[in-house]
Amino acid sequence: MDIAVTFESLDDAYAPPALQAIQVNVIFDPSLVRRLAYAKLRLDRLEQDRASRDLSALMSARVEFALASRALADHLIAQQFPVAPGPDCSGSFPA
C-alpha cells in the first residue's frame, strides 16, 4: 500500500492555525540548494554501498549534509521565513 504525503499536508499537520493561512514567498539560493542536493546524493550513495564501507567518508558525508542543511535553514531564517515551533523550541509538537 503506497501512501503519498504532500508538503501541504505536513505543513497543515504541524503548523498552528495562525500560520496555516500565511502565504510565503521564499527565494532559495541556488548554490545552497545545489550543495544540499549533492550532499544528500553523496550520503545516500555511501550509505547504500555495503561492499566498501569507508566509515571516514561516510562520517564526512554526514557532516557535510548537516552543514548544508543548516546553511539552507539559516538562509530561510534570514528571510524571516515563519517557522512553526517544534520539539527544539517548545519541547513538543503543536497540537
Phi and psi in radians as a Rosetta constraint file:
Dihedral C 1 N 2 CA 2 C 2 CIRCULARHARMONIC -1.595 0.35
Dihedral N 2 CA 2 C 2 N 3 CIRCULARHARMONIC 2.408 0.35
Dihedral C 2 N 3 CA 3 C 3 CIRCULARHARMONIC -2.119 0.35
Dihedral N 3 CA 3 C 3 N 4 CIRCULARHARMONIC 2.161 0.35
Dihedral C 3 N 4 CA 4 C 4 CIRCULARHARMONIC -1.734 0.35
Dihedral N 4 CA 4 C 4 N 5 CIRCULARHARMONIC 2.248 0.35
Dihedral C 4 N 5 CA 5 C 5 CIRCULARHARMONIC -2.091 0.35
Dihedral N 5 CA 5 C 5 N 6 CIRCULARHARMONIC 2.217 0.35
Dihedral C 5 N 6 CA 6 C 6 CIRCULARHARMONIC -1.725 0.35
Dihedral N 6 CA 6 C 6 N 7 CIRCULARHARMONIC 2.772 0.35
Dihedral C 6 N 7 CA 7 C 7 CIRCULARHARMONIC -1.060 0.35
Dihedral N 7 CA 7 C 7 N 8 CIRCULARHARMONIC -0.603 0.35
Dihedral C 7 N 8 CA 8 C 8 CIRCULARHARMONIC -1.086 0.35
Dihedral N 8 CA 8 C 8 N 9 CIRCULARHARMONIC -0.739 0.35
Dihedral C 8 N 9 CA 9 C 9 CIRCULARHARMONIC -1.197 0.35
Dihedral N 9 CA 9 C 9 N 10 CIRCULARHARMONIC -0.613 0.35
Dihedral C 9 N 10 CA 10 C 10 CIRCULARHARMONIC -1.187 0.35
Dihedral N 10 CA 10 C 10 N 11 CIRCULARHARMONIC -0.721 0.35
Dihedral C 10 N 11 CA 11 C 11 CIRCULARHARMONIC -1.057 0.35
Dihedral N 11 CA 11 C 11 N 12 CIRCULARHARMONIC -0.760 0.35
Dihedral C 11 N 12 CA 12 C 12 CIRCULARHARMONIC -1.139 0.35
Dihedral N 12 CA 12 C 12 N 13 CIRCULARHARMONIC -0.587 0.35
Dihedral C 12 N 13 CA 13 C 13 CIRCULARHARMONIC -1.240 0.35
Dihedral N 13 CA 13 C 13 N 14 CIRCULARHARMONIC -0.615 0.35
Dihedral C 13 N 14 CA 14 C 14 CIRCULARHARMONIC -1.871 0.35
Dihedral N 14 CA 14 C 14 N 15 CIRCULARHARMONIC -0.289 0.35
Dihedral C 14 N 15 CA 15 C 15 CIRCULARHARMONIC -1.498 0.35
Dihedral N 15 CA 15 C 15 N 16 CIRCULARHARMONIC 2.367 0.35
Dihedral C 15 N 16 CA 16 C 16 CIRCULARHARMONIC -1.124 0.35
Dihedral N 16 CA 16 C 16 N 17 CIRCULARHARMONIC 2.742 0.35
Dihedral C 16 N 17 CA 17 C 17 CIRCULARHARMONIC -0.921 0.35
Dihedral N 17 CA 17 C 17 N 18 CIRCULARHARMONIC -0.590 0.35
Dihedral C 17 N 18 CA 18 C 18 CIRCULARHARMONIC -1.130 0.35
Dihedral N 18 CA 18 C 18 N 19 CIRCULARHARMONIC -0.516 0.35
Dihedral C 18 N 19 CA 19 C 19 CIRCULARHARMONIC -1.621 0.35
Dihedral N 19 CA 19 C 19 N 20 CIRCULARHARMONIC -0.237 0.35
Dihedral C 19 N 20 CA 20 C 20 CIRCULARHARMONIC -1.141 0.35
Dihedral N 20 CA 20 C 20 N 21 CIRCULARHARMONIC -0.522 0.35
Dihedral C 20 N 21 CA 21 C 21 CIRCULARHARMONIC -1.624 0.35
Dihedral N 21 CA 21 C 21 N 22 CIRCULARHARMONIC -0.055 0.35
Dihedral C 21 N 22 CA 22 C 22 CIRCULARHARMONIC -1.386 0.35
Dihedral N 22 CA 22 C 22 N 23 CIRCULARHARMONIC 2.214 0.35
Dihedral C 22 N 23 CA 23 C 23 CIRCULARHARMONIC -1.652 0.35
Dihedral N 23 CA 23 C 23 N 24 CIRCULARHARMONIC 2.232 0.35
Dihedral C 23 N 24 CA 24 C 24 CIRCULARHARMONIC -2.065 0.35
Dihedral N 24 CA 24 C 24 N 25 CIRCULARHARMONIC 2.261 0.35
Dihedral C 24 N 25 CA 25 C 25 CIRCULARHARMONIC -1.721 0.35
Dihedral N 25 CA 25 C 25 N 26 CIRCULARHARMONIC 1.891 0.35
Dihedral C 25 N 26 CA 26 C 26 CIRCULARHARMONIC -1.913 0.35
Dihedral N 26 CA 26 C 26 N 27 CIRCULARHARMONIC 2.329 0.35
Dihedral C 26 N 27 CA 27 C 27 CIRCULARHARMONIC -1.840 0.35
Dihedral N 27 CA 27 C 27 N 28 CIRCULARHARMONIC 2.006 0.35
Dihedral C 27 N 28 CA 28 C 28 CIRCULARHARMONIC -1.515 0.35
Dihedral N 28 CA 28 C 28 N 29 CIRCULARHARMONIC 2.348 0.35
Dihedral C 28 N 29 CA 29 C 29 CIRCULARHARMONIC -1.298 0.35
Dihedral N 29 CA 29 C 29 N 30 CIRCULARHARMONIC 2.038 0.35
Dihedral C 29 N 30 CA 30 C 30 CIRCULARHARMONIC -0.998 0.35
Dihedral N 30 CA 30 C 30 N 31 CIRCULARHARMONIC -0.601 0.35
Dihedral C 30 N 31 CA 31 C 31 CIRCULARHARMONIC -1.192 0.35
Dihedral N 31 CA 31 C 31 N 32 CIRCULARHARMONIC -0.614 0.35
Dihedral C 31 N 32 CA 32 C 32 CIRCULARHARMONIC -1.241 0.35
Dihedral N 32 CA 32 C 32 N 33 CIRCULARHARMONIC -0.689 0.35
Dihedral C 32 N 33 CA 33 C 33 CIRCULARHARMONIC -1.132 0.35
Dihedral N 33 CA 33 C 33 N 34 CIRCULARHARMONIC -0.766 0.35
Dihedral C 33 N 34 CA 34 C 34 CIRCULARHARMONIC -1.095 0.35
Dihedral N 34 CA 34 C 34 N 35 CIRCULARHARMONIC -0.746 0.35
Dihedral C 34 N 35 CA 35 C 35 CIRCULARHARMONIC -1.056 0.35
Dihedral N 35 CA 35 C 35 N 36 CIRCULARHARMONIC -0.782 0.35
Dihedral C 35 N 36 CA 36 C 36 CIRCULARHARMONIC -1.144 0.35
Dihedral N 36 CA 36 C 36 N 37 CIRCULARHARMONIC -0.733 0.35
Dihedral C 36 N 37 CA 37 C 37 CIRCULARHARMONIC -1.109 0.35
Dihedral N 37 CA 37 C 37 N 38 CIRCULARHARMONIC -0.791 0.35
Dihedral C 37 N 38 CA 38 C 38 CIRCULARHARMONIC -1.140 0.35
Dihedral N 38 CA 38 C 38 N 39 CIRCULARHARMONIC -0.670 0.35
Dihedral C 38 N 39 CA 39 C 39 CIRCULARHARMONIC -1.116 0.35
Dihedral N 39 CA 39 C 39 N 40 CIRCULARHARMONIC -0.711 0.35
Dihedral C 39 N 40 CA 40 C 40 CIRCULARHARMONIC -1.169 0.35
Dihedral N 40 CA 40 C 40 N 41 CIRCULARHARMONIC -0.744 0.35
Dihedral C 40 N 41 CA 41 C 41 CIRCULARHARMONIC -1.083 0.35
Dihedral N 41 CA 41 C 41 N 42 CIRCULARHARMONIC -0.762 0.35
Dihedral C 41 N 42 CA 42 C 42 CIRCULARHARMONIC -1.129 0.35
Dihedral N 42 CA 42 C 42 N 43 CIRCULARHARMONIC -0.762 0.35
Dihedral C 42 N 43 CA 43 C 43 CIRCULARHARMONIC -1.092 0.35
Dihedral N 43 CA 43 C 43 N 44 CIRCULARHARMONIC -0.791 0.35
Dihedral C 43 N 44 CA 44 C 44 CIRCULARHARMONIC -1.050 0.35
Dihedral N 44 CA 44 C 44 N 45 CIRCULARHARMONIC -0.766 0.35
Dihedral C 44 N 45 CA 45 C 45 CIRCULARHARMONIC -1.079 0.35
Dihedral N 45 CA 45 C 45 N 46 CIRCULARHARMONIC -0.783 0.35
Dihedral C 45 N 46 CA 46 C 46 CIRCULARHARMONIC -1.206 0.35
Dihedral N 46 CA 46 C 46 N 47 CIRCULARHARMONIC -0.625 0.35
Dihedral C 46 N 47 CA 47 C 47 CIRCULARHARMONIC -1.220 0.35
Dihedral N 47 CA 47 C 47 N 48 CIRCULARHARMONIC -0.525 0.35
Dihedral C 47 N 48 CA 48 C 48 CIRCULARHARMONIC -1.505 0.35
Dihedral N 48 CA 48 C 48 N 49 CIRCULARHARMONIC -0.291 0.35
Dihedral C 48 N 49 CA 49 C 49 CIRCULARHARMONIC -1.457 0.35
Dihedral N 49 CA 49 C 49 N 50 CIRCULARHARMONIC 1.541 0.35
Dihedral C 49 N 50 CA 50 C 50 CIRCULARHARMONIC -1.355 0.35
Dihedral N 50 CA 50 C 50 N 51 CIRCULARHARMONIC -0.414 0.35
Dihedral C 50 N 51 CA 51 C 51 CIRCULARHARMONIC -1.184 0.35
Dihedral N 51 CA 51 C 51 N 52 CIRCULARHARMONIC -0.873 0.35
Dihedral C 51 N 52 CA 52 C 52 CIRCULARHARMONIC -1.992 0.35
Dihedral N 52 CA 52 C 52 N 53 CIRCULARHARMONIC 1.522 0.35
Dihedral C 52 N 53 CA 53 C 53 CIRCULARHARMONIC -1.486 0.35
Dihedral N 53 CA 53 C 53 N 54 CIRCULARHARMONIC 1.604 0.35
Dihedral C 53 N 54 CA 54 C 54 CIRCULARHARMONIC -1.580 0.35
Dihedral N 54 CA 54 C 54 N 55 CIRCULARHARMONIC 1.718 0.35
Dihedral C 54 N 55 CA 55 C 55 CIRCULARHARMONIC -1.153 0.35
Dihedral N 55 CA 55 C 55 N 56 CIRCULARHARMONIC -0.559 0.35
Dihedral C 55 N 56 CA 56 C 56 CIRCULARHARMONIC -1.152 0.35
Dihedral N 56 CA 56 C 56 N 57 CIRCULARHARMONIC -0.785 0.35
Dihedral C 56 N 57 CA 57 C 57 CIRCULARHARMONIC -1.159 0.35
Dihedral N 57 CA 57 C 57 N 58 CIRCULARHARMONIC -0.660 0.35
Dihedral C 57 N 58 CA 58 C 58 CIRCULARHARMONIC -1.129 0.35
Dihedral N 58 CA 58 C 58 N 59 CIRCULARHARMONIC -0.764 0.35
Dihedral C 58 N 59 CA 59 C 59 CIRCULARHARMONIC -1.124 0.35
Dihedral N 59 CA 59 C 59 N 60 CIRCULARHARMONIC -0.717 0.35
Dihedral C 59 N 60 CA 60 C 60 CIRCULARHARMONIC -1.093 0.35
Dihedral N 60 CA 60 C 60 N 61 CIRCULARHARMONIC -0.715 0.35
Dihedral C 60 N 61 CA 61 C 61 CIRCULARHARMONIC -1.158 0.35
Dihedral N 61 CA 61 C 61 N 62 CIRCULARHARMONIC -0.664 0.35
Dihedral C 61 N 62 CA 62 C 62 CIRCULARHARMONIC -1.147 0.35
Dihedral N 62 CA 62 C 62 N 63 CIRCULARHARMONIC -0.710 0.35
Dihedral C 62 N 63 CA 63 C 63 CIRCULARHARMONIC -1.132 0.35
Dihedral N 63 CA 63 C 63 N 64 CIRCULARHARMONIC -0.783 0.35
Dihedral C 63 N 64 CA 64 C 64 CIRCULARHARMONIC -1.097 0.35
Dihedral N 64 CA 64 C 64 N 65 CIRCULARHARMONIC -0.690 0.35
Dihedral C 64 N 65 CA 65 C 65 CIRCULARHARMONIC -1.103 0.35
Dihedral N 65 CA 65 C 65 N 66 CIRCULARHARMONIC -0.740 0.35
Dihedral C 65 N 66 CA 66 C 66 CIRCULARHARMONIC -1.116 0.35
Dihedral N 66 CA 66 C 66 N 67 CIRCULARHARMONIC -0.750 0.35
Dihedral C 66 N 67 CA 67 C 67 CIRCULARHARMONIC -1.153 0.35
Dihedral N 67 CA 67 C 67 N 68 CIRCULARHARMONIC -0.707 0.35
Dihedral C 67 N 68 CA 68 C 68 CIRCULARHARMONIC -1.155 0.35
Dihedral N 68 CA 68 C 68 N 69 CIRCULARHARMONIC -0.702 0.35
Dihedral C 68 N 69 CA 69 C 69 CIRCULARHARMONIC -1.098 0.35
Dihedral N 69 CA 69 C 69 N 70 CIRCULARHARMONIC -0.760 0.35
Dihedral C 69 N 70 CA 70 C 70 CIRCULARHARMONIC -1.146 0.35
Dihedral N 70 CA 70 C 70 N 71 CIRCULARHARMONIC -0.699 0.35
Dihedral C 70 N 71 CA 71 C 71 CIRCULARHARMONIC -1.094 0.35
Dihedral N 71 CA 71 C 71 N 72 CIRCULARHARMONIC -0.735 0.35
Dihedral C 71 N 72 CA 72 C 72 CIRCULARHARMONIC -1.173 0.35
Dihedral N 72 CA 72 C 72 N 73 CIRCULARHARMONIC -0.710 0.35
Dihedral C 72 N 73 CA 73 C 73 CIRCULARHARMONIC -1.106 0.35
Dihedral N 73 CA 73 C 73 N 74 CIRCULARHARMONIC -0.737 0.35
Dihedral C 73 N 74 CA 74 C 74 CIRCULARHARMONIC -1.059 0.35
Dihedral N 74 CA 74 C 74 N 75 CIRCULARHARMONIC -0.693 0.35
Dihedral C 74 N 75 CA 75 C 75 CIRCULARHARMONIC -1.082 0.35
Dihedral N 75 CA 75 C 75 N 76 CIRCULARHARMONIC -0.761 0.35
Dihedral C 75 N 76 CA 76 C 76 CIRCULARHARMONIC -1.159 0.35
Dihedral N 76 CA 76 C 76 N 77 CIRCULARHARMONIC -0.714 0.35
Dihedral C 76 N 77 CA 77 C 77 CIRCULARHARMONIC -1.126 0.35
Dihedral N 77 CA 77 C 77 N 78 CIRCULARHARMONIC -0.666 0.35
Dihedral C 77 N 78 CA 78 C 78 CIRCULARHARMONIC -1.096 0.35
Dihedral N 78 CA 78 C 78 N 79 CIRCULARHARMONIC -0.458 0.35
Dihedral C 78 N 79 CA 79 C 79 CIRCULARHARMONIC -1.496 0.35
Dihedral N 79 CA 79 C 79 N 80 CIRCULARHARMONIC 0.116 0.35
Dihedral C 79 N 80 CA 80 C 80 CIRCULARHARMONIC 1.051 0.35
Dihedral N 80 CA 80 C 80 N 81 CIRCULARHARMONIC 0.735 0.35
Dihedral C 80 N 81 CA 81 C 81 CIRCULARHARMONIC -1.169 0.35
Dihedral N 81 CA 81 C 81 N 82 CIRCULARHARMONIC 2.170 0.35
Dihedral C 81 N 82 CA 82 C 82 CIRCULARHARMONIC -1.197 0.35
Dihedral N 82 CA 82 C 82 N 83 CIRCULARHARMONIC 2.177 0.35
Dihedral C 82 N 83 CA 83 C 83 CIRCULARHARMONIC -2.001 0.35
Dihedral N 83 CA 83 C 83 N 84 CIRCULARHARMONIC 2.213 0.35
Dihedral C 83 N 84 CA 84 C 84 CIRCULARHARMONIC -1.229 0.35
Dihedral N 84 CA 84 C 84 N 85 CIRCULARHARMONIC 2.509 0.35
Dihedral C 84 N 85 CA 85 C 85 CIRCULARHARMONIC -1.099 0.35
Dihedral N 85 CA 85 C 85 N 86 CIRCULARHARMONIC 2.481 0.35
Dihedral C 85 N 86 CA 86 C 86 CIRCULARHARMONIC -2.357 0.35
Dihedral N 86 CA 86 C 86 N 87 CIRCULARHARMONIC -2.804 0.35
Dihedral C 86 N 87 CA 87 C 87 CIRCULARHARMONIC -1.110 0.35
Dihedral N 87 CA 87 C 87 N 88 CIRCULARHARMONIC -0.465 0.35
Dihedral C 87 N 88 CA 88 C 88 CIRCULARHARMONIC -1.301 0.35
Dihedral N 88 CA 88 C 88 N 89 CIRCULARHARMONIC -0.474 0.35
Dihedral C 88 N 89 CA 89 C 89 CIRCULARHARMONIC -1.667 0.35
Dihedral N 89 CA 89 C 89 N 90 CIRCULARHARMONIC -0.769 0.35
Dihedral C 89 N 90 CA 90 C 90 CIRCULARHARMONIC -2.110 0.35
Dihedral N 90 CA 90 C 90 N 91 CIRCULARHARMONIC -0.108 0.35
Dihedral C 90 N 91 CA 91 C 91 CIRCULARHARMONIC 1.569 0.35
Dihedral N 91 CA 91 C 91 N 92 CIRCULARHARMONIC -0.166 0.35
Dihedral C 91 N 92 CA 92 C 92 CIRCULARHARMONIC -2.678 0.35
Dihedral N 92 CA 92 C 92 N 93 CIRCULARHARMONIC 2.782 0.35
Dihedral C 92 N 93 CA 93 C 93 CIRCULARHARMONIC -1.332 0.35
Dihedral N 93 CA 93 C 93 N 94 CIRCULARHARMONIC 2.584 0.35
Dihedral C 93 N 94 CA 94 C 94 CIRCULARHARMONIC -1.112 0.35
Dihedral N 94 CA 94 C 94 N 95 CIRCULARHARMONIC 2.598 0.35
